[in-house]
Amino acid sequence: MGKIEKLEAEVKALTPAEQAAFRDWYLAFQADSWDAQIERDSKGSKLSSLAAEAIADYKSGNTKPL
């Protein structure tokens, strides 16, 4: 049995209250992970090229109002 299967079995064995607590924790964990990824990307060049492209499109009139 792999790690994922073990985790699935453990989660299924939790009481409803424990599952709710685990879900809350995991959602916060995912949000923190996503924030960390965005932070890393913003410090690198991944987002810089997208921002430059968007600004160029705006300045050249290749955008439309939302």
mmCIF file as Biopython writes it, N, C-alpha, C and O atoms, coordinates in Angstrom:
data_model
#
loop_
_atom_site.group_PDB
_atom_site.id
_atom_site.type_symbol
_atom_site.label_atom_id
_atom_site.label_alt_id
_atom_site.label_comp_id
_atom_site.label_asym_id
_atom_site.label_entity_id
_atom_site.label_seq_id
_atom_site.pdbx_PDB_ins_code
_atom_site.Cartn_x
_atom_site.Cartn_y
_atom_site.Cartn_z
_atom_site.occupancy
_atom_site.B_iso_or_equiv
_atom_site.auth_seq_id
_atom_site.auth_asym_id
_atom_site.pdbx_PDB_model_num
ATOM 1   N N  . MET A ? 1  ? 0.846   -1.174 0.000   1.0 0.0 1  A 1 
ATOM 2   C CA . MET A ? 1  ? 0.000   0.000  0.000   1.0 0.0 1  A 1 
ATOM 3   C C  . MET A ? 1  ? 0.891   1.237  0.000   1.0 0.0 1  A 1 
ATOM 4   O O  . MET A ? 1  ? 1.817   1.357  0.803   1.0 0.0 1  A 1 
ATOM 5   N N  . GLY A ? 2  ? 0.590   2.157  -0.923  1.0 0.0 2  A 1 
ATOM 6   C CA . GLY A ? 2  ? 1.373   3.378  -1.029  1.0 0.0 2  A 1 
ATOM 7   C C  . GLY A ? 2  ? 0.946   4.436  -0.030  1.0 0.0 2  A 1 
ATOM 8   O O  . GLY A ? 2  ? -0.013  4.252  0.719   1.0 0.0 2  A 1 
ATOM 9   N N  . LYS A ? 3  ? 1.667   5.540  -0.030  1.0 0.0 3  A 1 
ATOM 10  C CA . LYS A ? 3  ? 1.383   6.621  0.918   1.0 0.0 3  A 1 
ATOM 11  C C  . LYS A ? 3  ? -0.037  7.164  0.745   1.0 0.0 3  A 1 
ATOM 12  O O  . LYS A ? 3  ? -0.742  7.397  1.727   1.0 0.0 3  A 1 
ATOM 13  N N  . ILE A ? 4  ? -0.445  7.360  -0.491  1.0 0.0 4  A 1 
ATOM 14  C CA . ILE A ? 4  ? -1.768  7.929  -0.745  1.0 0.0 4  A 1 
ATOM 15  C C  . ILE A ? 4  ? -2.856  6.999  -0.231  1.0 0.0 4  A 1 
ATOM 16  O O  . ILE A ? 4  ? -3.808  7.442  0.412   1.0 0.0 4  A 1 
ATOM 17  N N  . GLU A ? 5  ? -2.714  5.725  -0.512  1.0 0.0 5  A 1 
ATOM 18  C CA . GLU A ? 5  ? -3.711  4.755  -0.044  1.0 0.0 5  A 1 
ATOM 19  C C  . GLU A ? 5  ? -3.774  4.721  1.487   1.0 0.0 5  A 1 
ATOM 20  O O  . GLU A ? 5  ? -4.850  4.594  2.071   1.0 0.0 5  A 1 
ATOM 21  N N  . LYS A ? 6  ? -2.611  4.836  2.123   1.0 0.0 6  A 1 
ATOM 22  C CA . LYS A ? 6  ? -2.580  4.863  3.586   1.0 0.0 6  A 1 
ATOM 23  C C  . LYS A ? 6  ? -3.292  6.110  4.120   1.0 0.0 6  A 1 
ATOM 24  O O  . LYS A ? 6  ? -4.059  6.037  5.079   1.0 0.0 6  A 1 
ATOM 25  N N  . LEU A ? 7  ? -3.025  7.243  3.488   1.0 0.0 7  A 1 
ATOM 26  C CA . LEU A ? 7  ? -3.682  8.476  3.906   1.0 0.0 7  A 1 
ATOM 27  C C  . LEU A ? 7  ? -5.199  8.393  3.702   1.0 0.0 7  A 1 
ATOM 28  O O  . LEU A ? 7  ? -5.972  8.826  4.557   1.0 0.0 7  A 1 
ATOM 29  N N  . GLU A ? 8  ? -5.614  7.836  2.570   1.0 0.0 8  A 1 
ATOM 30  C CA . GLU A ? 8  ? -7.045  7.687  2.309   1.0 0.0 8  A 1 
ATOM 31  C C  . GLU A ? 8  ? -7.707  6.845  3.401   1.0 0.0 8  A 1 
ATOM 32  O O  . GLU A ? 8  ? -8.781  7.191  3.894   1.0 0.0 8  A 1 
ATOM 33  N N  . ALA A ? 9  ? -7.071  5.755  3.769   1.0 0.0 9  A 1 
ATOM 34  C CA . ALA A ? 9  ? -7.623  4.885  4.807   1.0 0.0 9  A 1 
ATOM 35  C C  . ALA A ? 9  ? -7.690  5.625  6.143   1.0 0.0 9  A 1 
ATOM 36  O O  . ALA A ? 9  ? -8.674  5.498  6.872   1.0 0.0 9  A 1 
ATOM 37  N N  . GLU A ? 10 ? -6.660  6.389  6.464   1.0 0.0 10 A 1 
ATOM 38  C CA . GLU A ? 10 ? -6.645  7.143  7.710   1.0 0.0 10 A 1 
ATOM 39  C C  . GLU A ? 10 ? -7.758  8.193  7.733   1.0 0.0 10 A 1 
ATOM 40  O O  . GLU A ? 10 ? -8.448  8.353  8.740   1.0 0.0 10 A 1 
ATOM 41  N N  . VAL A ? 11 ? -7.927  8.901  6.625   1.0 0.0 11 A 1 
ATOM 42  C CA . VAL A ? 11 ? -8.960  9.938  6.561   1.0 0.0 11 A 1 
ATOM 43  C C  . VAL A ? 11 ? -10.341 9.317  6.679   1.0 0.0 11 A 1 
ATOM 44  O O  . VAL A ? 11 ? -11.204 9.850  7.375   1.0 0.0 11 A 1 
ATOM 45  N N  . LYS A ? 12 ? -10.556 8.192  6.004   1.0 0.0 12 A 1 
ATOM 46  C CA . LYS A ? 12 ? -11.851 7.516  6.079   1.0 0.0 12 A 1 
ATOM 47  C C  . LYS A ? 12 ? -12.164 7.047  7.500   1.0 0.0 12 A 1 
ATOM 48  O O  . LYS A ? 12 ? -13.332 6.924  7.871   1.0 0.0 12 A 1 
ATOM 49  N N  . ALA A ? 13 ? -11.134 6.788  8.287   1.0 0.0 13 A 1 
ATOM 50  C CA . ALA A ? 13 ? -11.325 6.307  9.655   1.0 0.0 13 A 1 
ATOM 51  C C  . ALA A ? 13 ? -11.600 7.432  10.646  1.0 0.0 13 A 1 
ATOM 52  O O  . ALA A ? 13 ? -11.942 7.160  11.797  1.0 0.0 13 A 1 
ATOM 53  N N  . LEU A ? 14 ? -11.460 8.680  10.229  1.0 0.0 14 A 1 
ATOM 54  C CA . LEU A ? 14 ? -11.695 9.815  11.116  1.0 0.0 14 A 1 
ATOM 55  C C  . LEU A ? 14 ? -13.188 9.980  11.381  1.0 0.0 14 A 1 
ATOM 56  O O  . LEU A ? 14 ? -14.030 9.618  10.559  1.0 0.0 14 A 1 
ATOM 57  N N  . THR A ? 15 ? -13.488 10.530 12.538  1.0 0.0 15 A 1 
ATOM 58  C CA . THR A ? 15 ? -14.877 10.872 12.839  1.0 0.0 15 A 1 
ATOM 59  C C  . THR A ? 15 ? -15.271 12.070 11.969  1.0 0.0 15 A 1 
ATOM 60  O O  . THR A ? 15 ? -14.394 12.744 11.430  1.0 0.0 15 A 1 
ATOM 61  N N  . PRO A ? 16 ? -16.560 12.347 11.822  1.0 0.0 16 A 1 
ATOM 62  C CA . PRO A ? 16 ? -16.963 13.522 11.052  1.0 0.0 16 A 1 
ATOM 63  C C  . PRO A ? 16 ? -16.331 14.825 11.555  1.0 0.0 16 A 1 
ATOM 64  O O  . PRO A ? 16 ? -15.936 15.674 10.756  1.0 0.0 16 A 1 
ATOM 65  N N  . ALA A ? 17 ? -16.240 14.977 12.856  1.0 0.0 17 A 1 
ATOM 66  C CA . ALA A ? 17 ? -15.610 16.183 13.412  1.0 0.0 17 A 1 
ATOM 67  C C  . ALA A ? 17 ? -14.121 16.243 13.058  1.0 0.0 17 A 1 
ATOM 68  O O  . ALA A ? 17 ? -13.597 17.308 12.730  1.0 0.0 17 A 1 
ATOM 69  N N  . GLU A ? 18 ? -13.457 15.109 13.126  1.0 0.0 18 A 1 
ATOM 70  C CA . GLU A ? 18 ? -12.033 15.062 12.762  1.0 0.0 18 A 1 
ATOM 71  C C  . GLU A ? 18 ? -11.857 15.323 11.267  1.0 0.0 18 A 1 
ATOM 72  O O  . GLU A ? 18 ? -10.908 15.994 10.861  1.0 0.0 18 A 1 
ATOM 73  N N  . GLN A ? 19 ? -12.764 14.797 10.452  1.0 0.0 19 A 1 
ATOM 74  C CA . GLN A ? 19 ? -12.693 15.056 9.009   1.0 0.0 19 A 1 
ATOM 75  C C  . GLN A ? 19 ? -12.861 16.546 8.729   1.0 0.0 19 A 1 
ATOM 76  O O  . GLN A ? 19 ? -12.162 17.103 7.882   1.0 0.0 19 A 1 
ATOM 77  N N  . ALA A ? 20 ? -13.782 17.191 9.437   1.0 0.0 20 A 1 
ATOM 78  C CA . ALA A ? 20 ? -13.977 18.630 9.259   1.0 0.0 20 A 1 
ATOM 79  C C  . ALA A ? 20 ? -12.727 19.407 9.653   1.0 0.0 20 A 1 
ATOM 80  O O  . ALA A ? 20 ? -12.324 20.337 8.956   1.0 0.0 20 A 1 
ATOM 81  N N  . ALA A ? 21 ? -12.120 19.026 10.762  1.0 0.0 21 A 1 
ATOM 82  C CA . ALA A ? 21 ? -10.892 19.688 11.208  1.0 0.0 21 A 1 
ATOM 83  C C  . ALA A ? 21 ? -9.764  19.457 10.206  1.0 0.0 21 A 1 
ATOM 84  O O  . ALA A ? 21 ? -9.002  20.375 9.904   1.0 0.0 21 A 1 
ATOM 85  N N  . PHE A ? 22 ? -9.659  18.236 9.694   1.0 0.0 22 A 1 
ATOM 86  C CA . PHE A ? 22 ? -8.638  17.922 8.695   1.0 0.0 22 A 1 
ATOM 87  C C  . PHE A ? 22 ? -8.884  18.723 7.426   1.0 0.0 22 A 1 
ATOM 88  O O  . PHE A ? 22 ? -7.942  19.264 6.848   1.0 0.0 22 A 1 
ATOM 89  N N  . ARG A ? 23 ? -10.139 18.810 6.982   1.0 0.0 23 A 1 
ATOM 90  C CA . ARG A ? 23 ? -10.480 19.563 5.775   1.0 0.0 23 A 1 
ATOM 91  C C  . ARG A ? 23 ? -10.089 21.019 5.934   1.0 0.0 23 A 1 
ATOM 92  O O  . ARG A ? 23 ? -9.499  21.608 5.028   1.0 0.0 23 A 1 
ATOM 93  N N  . ASP A ? 24 ? -10.420 21.617 7.103   1.0 0.0 24 A 1 
ATOM 94  C CA . ASP A ? 24 ? -10.058 23.014 7.348   1.0 0.0 24 A 1 
ATOM 95  C C  . ASP A ? 24 ? -8.551  23.199 7.298   1.0 0.0 24 A 1 
ATOM 96  O O  . ASP A ? 24 ? -8.049  24.153 6.703   1.0 0.0 24 A 1 
ATOM 97  N N  . TRP A ? 25 ? -7.838  22.278 7.929   1.0 0.0 25 A 1 
ATOM 98  C CA . TRP A ? 25 ? -6.375  22.359 7.924   1.0 0.0 25 A 1 
ATOM 99  C C  . TRP A ? 25 ? -5.841  22.242 6.496   1.0 0.0 25 A 1 
ATOM 100 O O  . TRP A ? 25 ? -4.965  23.006 6.089   1.0 0.0 25 A 1 
ATOM 101 N N  . TYR A ? 26 ? -6.378  21.276 5.736   1.0 0.0 26 A 1 
ATOM 102 C CA . TYR A ? 26 ? -5.854  21.044 4.395   1.0 0.0 26 A 1 
ATOM 103 C C  . TYR A ? 26 ? -6.146  22.220 3.467   1.0 0.0 26 A 1 
ATOM 104 O O  . TYR A ? 26 ? -5.301  22.581 2.649   1.0 0.0 26 A 1 
ATOM 105 N N  . LEU A ? 27 ? -7.319  22.817 3.581   1.0 0.0 27 A 1 
ATOM 106 C CA . LEU A ? 27 ? -7.633  23.987 2.758   1.0 0.0 27 A 1 
ATOM 107 C C  . LEU A ? 27 ? -6.676  25.134 3.062   1.0 0.0 27 A 1 
ATOM 108 O O  . LEU A ? 27 ? -6.212  25.814 2.147   1.0 0.0 27 A 1 
ATOM 109 N N  . ALA A ? 28 ? -6.380  25.351 4.339   1.0 0.0 28 A 1 
ATOM 110 C CA . ALA A ? 28 ? -5.415  26.387 4.716   1.0 0.0 28 A 1 
ATOM 111 C C  . ALA A ? 28 ? -4.018  26.039 4.209   1.0 0.0 28 A 1 
ATOM 112 O O  . ALA A ? 28 ? -3.285  26.915 3.750   1.0 0.0 28 A 1 
ATOM 113 N N  . PHE A ? 29 ? -3.651  24.765 4.292   1.0 0.0 29 A 1 
ATOM 114 C CA . PHE A ? 29 ? -2.354  24.299 3.794   1.0 0.0 29 A 1 
ATOM 115 C C  . PHE A ? 29 ? -2.229  24.558 2.297   1.0 0.0 29 A 1 
ATOM 116 O O  . PHE A ? 29 ? -1.197  25.042 1.832   1.0 0.0 29 A 1 
ATOM 117 N N  . GLN A ? 30 ? -3.283  24.235 1.542   1.0 0.0 30 A 1 
ATOM 118 C CA . GLN A ? 30 ? -3.267  24.469 0.098   1.0 0.0 30 A 1 
ATOM 119 C C  . GLN A ? 30 ? -3.146  25.945 -0.213  1.0 0.0 30 A 1 
ATOM 120 O O  . GLN A ? 30 ? -2.376  26.333 -1.092  1.0 0.0 30 A 1 
ATOM 121 N N  . ALA A ? 31 ? -3.901  26.778 0.498   1.0 0.0 31 A 1 
ATOM 122 C CA . ALA A ? 31 ? -3.845  28.223 0.267   1.0 0.0 31 A 1 
ATOM 123 C C  . ALA A ? 31 ? -2.450  28.758 0.548   1.0 0.0 31 A 1 
ATOM 124 O O  . ALA A ? 31 ? -1.931  29.569 -0.219  1.0 0.0 31 A 1 
ATOM 125 N N  . ASP A ? 32 ? -1.840  28.314 1.636   1.0 0.0 32 A 1 
ATOM 126 C CA . ASP A ? 32 ? -0.477  28.747 1.961   1.0 0.0 32 A 1 
ATOM 127 C C  . ASP A ? 32 ? 0.515   28.290 0.904   1.0 0.0 32 A 1 
ATOM 128 O O  . ASP A ? 32 ? 1.427   29.034 0.542   1.0 0.0 32 A 1 
ATOM 129 N N  . SER A ? 33 ? 0.341   27.071 0.408   1.0 0.0 33 A 1 
ATOM 130 C CA . SER A ? 33 ? 1.225   26.554 -0.638  1.0 0.0 33 A 1 
ATOM 131 C C  . SER A ? 33 ? 1.092   27.381 -1.909  1.0 0.0 33 A 1 
ATOM 132 O O  . SER A ? 33 ? 2.085   27.716 -2.553  1.0 0.0 33 A 1 
ATOM 133 N N  . TRP A ? 34 ? -0.153  27.707 -2.260  1.0 0.0 34 A 1 
ATOM 134 C CA . TRP A ? 34 ? -0.404  28.521 -3.457  1.0 0.0 34 A 1 
ATOM 135 C C  . TRP A ? 34 ? 0.215   29.905 -3.291  1.0 0.0 34 A 1 
ATOM 136 O O  . TRP A ? 34 ? 0.857   30.410 -4.213  1.0 0.0 34 A 1 
ATOM 137 N N  . ASP A ? 35 ? 0.030   30.520 -2.128  1.0 0.0 35 A 1 
ATOM 138 C CA . ASP A ? 35 ? 0.619   31.831 -1.872  1.0 0.0 35 A 1 
ATOM 139 C C  . ASP A ? 35 ? 2.137   31.787 -1.989  1.0 0.0 35 A 1 
ATOM 140 O O  . ASP A ? 35 ? 2.747   32.703 -2.541  1.0 0.0 35 A 1 
ATOM 141 N N  . ALA A ? 36 ? 2.745   30.728 -1.472  1.0 0.0 36 A 1 
ATOM 142 C CA . ALA A ? 36 ? 4.207   30.584 -1.550  1.0 0.0 36 A 1 
ATOM 143 C C  . ALA A ? 36 ? 4.654   30.440 -2.995  1.0 0.0 36 A 1 
ATOM 144 O O  . ALA A ? 36 ? 5.682   30.993 -3.386  1.0 0.0 36 A 1 
ATOM 145 N N  . GLN A ? 37 ? 3.889   29.701 -3.792  1.0 0.0 37 A 1 
ATOM 146 C CA . GLN A ? 37 ? 4.231   29.532 -5.212  1.0 0.0 37 A 1 
ATOM 147 C C  . GLN A ? 37 ? 4.144   30.867 -5.951  1.0 0.0 37 A 1 
ATOM 148 O O  . GLN A ? 37 ? 5.027   31.201 -6.741  1.0 0.0 37 A 1 
ATOM 149 N N  . ILE A ? 38 ? 3.089   31.619 -5.695  1.0 0.0 38 A 1 
ATOM 150 C CA . ILE A ? 38 ? 2.938   32.934 -6.331  1.0 0.0 38 A 1 
ATOM 151 C C  . ILE A ? 38 ? 4.077   33.854 -5.903  1.0 0.0 38 A 1 
ATOM 152 O O  . ILE A ? 38 ? 4.621   34.593 -6.723  1.0 0.0 38 A 1 
ATOM 153 N N  . GLU A ? 39 ? 4.435   33.810 -4.638  1.0 0.0 39 A 1 
ATOM 154 C CA . GLU A ? 39 ? 5.546   34.631 -4.137  1.0 0.0 39 A 1 
ATOM 155 C C  . GLU A ? 39 ? 6.849   34.272 -4.853  1.0 0.0 39 A 1 
ATOM 156 O O  . GLU A ? 39 ? 7.589   35.158 -5.281  1.0 0.0 39 A 1 
ATOM 157 N N  . ARG A ? 40 ? 7.127   32.975 -4.982  1.0 0.0 40 A 1 
ATOM 158 C CA . ARG A ? 40 ? 8.346   32.547 -5.694  1.0 0.0 40 A 1 
ATOM 159 C C  . ARG A ? 40 ? 8.311   32.994 -7.145  1.0 0.0 40 A 1 
ATOM 160 O O  . ARG A ? 40 ? 9.304   33.494 -7.674  1.0 0.0 40 A 1 
ATOM 161 N N  . ASP A ? 41 ? 7.163   32.811 -7.788  1.0 0.0 41 A 1 
ATOM 162 C CA . ASP A ? 41 ? 7.045   33.181 -9.191  1.0 0.0 41 A 1 
ATOM 163 C C  . ASP A ? 41 ? 7.166   34.689 -9.396  1.0 0.0 41 A 1 
ATOM 164 O O  . ASP A ? 41 ? 7.731   35.141 -10.392 1.0 0.0 41 A 1 
ATOM 165 N N  . SER A ? 42 ? 6.633   35.467 -8.450  1.0 0.0 42 A 1 
ATOM 166 C CA . SER A ? 42 ? 6.697   36.920 -8.599  1.0 0.0 42 A 1 
ATOM 167 C C  . SER A ? 42 ? 8.116   37.437 -8.427  1.0 0.0 42 A 1 
ATOM 168 O O  . SER A ? 42 ? 8.468   38.480 -8.977  1.0 0.0 42 A 1 
ATOM 169 N N  . LYS A ? 43 ? 8.931   36.718 -7.673  1.0 0.0 43 A 1 
ATOM 170 C CA . LYS A ? 43 ? 10.323  37.127 -7.481  1.0 0.0 43 A 1 
ATOM 171 C C  . LYS A ? 43 ? 11.193  36.703 -8.660  1.0 0.0 43 A 1 
ATOM 172 O O  . LYS A ? 43 ? 12.265  37.266 -8.879  1.0 0.0 43 A 1 
ATOM 173 N N  . GLY A ? 44 ? 10.740  35.728 -9.404  1.0 0.0 44 A 1 
ATOM 174 C CA . GLY A ? 44 ? 11.474  35.267 -10.578 1.0 0.0 44 A 1 
ATOM 175 C C  . GLY A ? 44 ? 10.982  36.007 -11.807 1.0 0.0 44 A 1 
ATOM 176 O O  . GLY A ? 44 ? 10.430  37.103 -11.704 1.0 0.0 44 A 1 
ATOM 177 N N  . SER A ? 45 ? 11.180  35.415 -12.950 1.0 0.0 45 A 1 
ATOM 178 C CA . SER A ? 45 ? 10.778  36.070 -14.192 1.0 0.0 45 A 1 
ATOM 179 C C  . SER A ? 45 ? 9.492   35.495 -14.779 1.0 0.0 45 A 1 
ATOM 180 O O  . SER A ? 45 ? 9.044   35.956 -15.828 1.0 0.0 45 A 1 
ATOM 181 N N  . LYS A ? 46 ? 8.888   34.499 -14.128 1.0 0.0 46 A 1 
ATOM 182 C CA . LYS A ? 46 ? 7.695   33.870 -14.689 1.0 0.0 46 A 1 
ATOM 183 C C  . LYS A ? 46 ? 6.558   34.871 -14.872 1.0 0.0 46 A 1 
ATOM 184 O O  . LYS A ? 46 ? 5.934   34.907 -15.933 1.0 0.0 46 A 1 
ATOM 185 N N  . LEU A ? 47 ? 6.286   35.666 -13.872 1.0 0.0 47 A 1 
ATOM 186 C CA . LEU A ? 47 ? 5.186   36.616 -13.963 1.0 0.0 47 A 1 
ATOM 187 C C  . LEU A ? 47 ? 5.593   37.900 -14.681 1.0 0.0 47 A 1 
ATOM 188 O O  . LEU A ? 47 ? 4.740   38.597 -15.232 1.0 0.0 47 A 1 
ATOM 189 N N  . SER A ? 48 ? 6.857   38.213 -14.679 1.0 0.0 48 A 1 
ATOM 190 C CA . SER A ? 48 ? 7.328   39.437 -15.320 1.0 0.0 48 A 1 
ATOM 191 C C  . SER A ? 48 ? 7.025   39.438 -16.811 1.0 0.0 48 A 1 
ATOM 192 O O  . SER A ? 48 ? 6.594   40.454 -17.356 1.0 0.0 48 A 1 
ATOM 193 N N  . SER A ? 49 ? 7.246   38.311 -17.473 1.0 0.0 49 A 1 
ATOM 194 C CA . SER A ? 49 ? 6.997   38.251 -18.913 1.0 0.0 49 A 1 
ATOM 195 C C  . SER A ? 49 ? 5.508   38.349 -19.208 1.0 0.0 49 A 1 
ATOM 196 O O  . SER A ? 49 ? 5.115   38.969 -20.196 1.0 0.0 49 A 1 
ATOM 197 N N  . LEU A ? 50 ? 4.680   37.752 -18.374 1.0 0.0 50 A 1 
ATOM 198 C CA . LEU A ? 50 ? 3.228   37.850 -18.571 1.0 0.0 50 A 1 
ATOM 199 C C  . LEU A ? 50 ? 2.746   39.281 -18.340 1.0 0.0 50 A 1 
ATOM 200 O O  . LEU A ? 50 ? 1.904   39.785 -19.082 1.0 0.0 50 A 1 
ATOM 201 N N  . ALA A ? 51 ? 3.281   39.929 -17.314 1.0 0.0 51 A 1 
ATOM 202 C CA . ALA A ? 51 ? 2.906   41.313 -17.034 1.0 0.0 51 A 1 
ATOM 203 C C  . ALA A ? 51 ? 3.337   42.225 -18.184 1.0 0.0 51 A 1 
ATOM 204 O O  . ALA A ? 51 ? 2.573   43.093 -18.606 1.0 0.0 51 A 1 
ATOM 205 N N  . ALA A ? 52 ? 4.532   42.035 -18.681 1.0 0.0 52 A 1 
ATOM 206 C CA . ALA A ? 52 ? 5.022   42.850 -19.791 1.0 0.0 52 A 1 
ATOM 207 C C  . ALA A ? 52 ? 4.148   42.665 -21.029 1.0 0.0 52 A 1 
ATOM 208 O O  . ALA A ? 52 ? 3.847   43.629 -21.732 1.0 0.0 52 A 1 
ATOM 209 N N  . GLU A ? 53 ? 3.748   41.441 -21.287 1.0 0.0 53 A 1 
ATOM 210 C CA . GLU A ? 53 ? 2.878   41.158 -22.439 1.0 0.0 53 A 1 
ATOM 211 C C  . GLU A ? 53 ? 1.519   41.844 -22.273 1.0 0.0 53 A 1 
ATOM 212 O O  . GLU A ? 53 ? 0.994   42.425 -23.223 1.0 0.0 53 A 1 
ATOM 213 N N  . ALA A ? 54 ? 0.959   41.776 -21.079 1.0 0.0 54 A 1 
ATOM 214 C CA . ALA A ? 54 ? -0.335  42.407 -20.818 1.0 0.0 54 A 1 
ATOM 215 C C  . ALA A ? 54 ? -0.244  43.923 -20.963 1.0 0.0 54 A 1 
ATOM 216 O O  . ALA A ? 54 ? -1.137  44.543 -21.541 1.0 0.0 54 A 1 
ATOM 217 N N  . ILE A ? 55 ? 0.807   44.514 -20.454 1.0 0.0 55 A 1 
ATOM 218 C CA . ILE A ? 55 ? 0.990   45.967 -20.567 1.0 0.0 55 A 1 
ATOM 219 C C  . ILE A ? 55 ? 1.159   46.371 -22.024 1.0 0.0 55 A 1 
ATOM 220 O O  . ILE A ? 55 ? 0.604   47.382 -22.454 1.0 0.0 55 A 1 
ATOM 221 N N  . ALA A ? 56 ? 1.915   45.599 -22.785 1.0 0.0 56 A 1 
ATOM 222 C CA . ALA A ? 56 ? 2.106   45.891 -24.203 1.0 0.0 56 A 1 
ATOM 223 C C  . ALA A ? 56 ? 0.782   45.797 -24.956 1.0 0.0 56 A 1 
ATOM 224 O O  . ALA A ? 56 ? 0.487   46.639 -25.804 1.0 0.0 56 A 1 
ATOM 225 N N  . ASP A ? 57 ? -0.008  44.782 -24.651 1.0 0.0 57 A 1 
ATOM 226 C CA . ASP A ? 57 ? -1.324  44.651 -25.285 1.0 0.0 57 A 1 
ATOM 227 C C  . ASP A ? 57 ? -2.204  45.852 -24.957 1.0 0.0 57 A 1 
ATOM 228 O O  . ASP A ? 57 ? -2.892  46.377 -25.833 1.0 0.0 57 A 1 
ATOM 229 N N  . TYR A ? 58 ? -2.183  46.286 -23.710 1.0 0.0 58 A 1 
ATOM 230 C CA . TYR A ? 58 ? -2.990  47.436 -23.295 1.0 0.0 58 A 1 
ATOM 231 C C  . TYR A ? 58 ? -2.546  48.701 -24.031 1.0 0.0 58 A 1 
ATOM 232 O O  . TYR A ? 58 ? -3.374  49.446 -24.555 1.0 0.0 58 A 1 
ATOM 233 N N  . LYS A ? 59 ? -1.253  48.932 -24.064 1.0 0.0 59 A 1 
ATOM 234 C CA . LYS A ? 59 ? -0.737  50.145 -24.706 1.0 0.0 59 A 1 
ATOM 235 C C  . LYS A ? 59 ? -0.999  50.156 -26.204 1.0 0.0 59 A 1 
ATOM 236 O O  . LYS A ? 59 ? -1.174  51.223 -26.793 1.0 0.0 59 A 1 
ATOM 237 N N  . SER A ? 60 ? -1.028  48.980 -26.828 1.0 0.0 60 A 1 
ATOM 238 C CA . SER A ? 60 ? -1.265  48.926 -28.278 1.0 0.0 60 A 1 
ATOM 239 C C  . SER A ? 60 ? -2.752  48.873 -28.632 1.0 0.0 60 A 1 
ATOM 240 O O  . SER A ? 60 ? -3.111  48.806 -29.808 1.0 0.0 60 A 1 
ATOM 241 N N  . GLY A ? 61 ? -3.614  48.904 -27.611 1.0 0.0 61 A 1 
ATOM 242 C CA . GLY A ? 61 ? -5.038  48.906 -27.859 1.0 0.0 61 A 1 
ATOM 243 C C  . GLY A ? 61 ? -5.627  47.521 -28.125 1.0 0.0 61 A 1 
ATOM 244 O O  . GLY A ? 61 ? -6.762  47.417 -28.589 1.0 0.0 61 A 1 
ATOM 245 N N  . ASN A ? 62 ? -4.888  46.474 -27.844 1.0 0.0 62 A 1 
ATOM 246 C CA . ASN A ? 62 ? -5.353  45.093 -28.071 1.0 0.0 62 A 1 
ATOM 247 C C  . ASN A ? 62 ? -6.081  44.529 -26.869 1.0 0.0 62 A 1 
ATOM 248 O O  . ASN A ? 62 ? -5.967  43.339 -26.577 1.0 0.0 62 A 1 
ATOM 249 N N  . THR A ? 63 ? -6.832  45.373 -26.166 1.0 0.0 63 A 1 
ATOM 250 C CA . THR A ? 63 ? -7.620  44.915 -25.015 1.0 0.0 63 A 1 
ATOM 251 C C  . THR A ? 63 ? -9.038  45.430 -25.175 1.0 0.0 63 A 1 
ATOM 252 O O  . THR A ? 63 ? -9.308  46.297 -26.005 1.0 0.0 63 A 1 
ATOM 253 N N  . LYS A ? 64 ? -9.938  44.888 -24.374 1.0 0.0 64 A 1 
ATOM 254 C CA . LYS A ? 64 ? -11.317 45.380 -24.375 1.0 0.0 64 A 1 
ATOM 255 C C  . LYS A ? 64 ? -11.778 45.509 -22.929 1.0 0.0 64 A 1 
ATOM 256 O O  . LYS A ? 64 ? -11.305 44.785 -22.053 1.0 0.0 64 A 1 
ATOM 257 N N  . PRO A ? 65 ? -12.688 46.420 -22.687 1.0 0.0 65 A 1 
ATOM 258 C CA . PRO A ? 65 ? -13.181 46.600 -21.317 1.0 0.0 65 A 1 
ATOM 259 C C  . PRO A ? 65 ? -13.860 45.338 -20.808 1.0 0.0 65 A 1 
ATOM 260 O O  . PRO A ? 65 ? -14.450 44.579 -21.578 1.0 0.0 65 A 1 
ATOM 261 N N  . LEU A ? 66 ? -13.769 45.126 -19.512 1.0 0.0 66 A 1 
ATOM 262 C CA . LEU A ? 66 ? -14.437 43.961 -18.926 1.0 0.0 66 A 1 
ATOM 263 C C  . LEU A ? 66 ? -15.890 44.198 -18.781 1.0 0.0 66 A 1 
ATOM 264 O O  . LEU A ? 66 ? -16.614 43.325 -18.304 1.0 0.0 66 A 1 
#
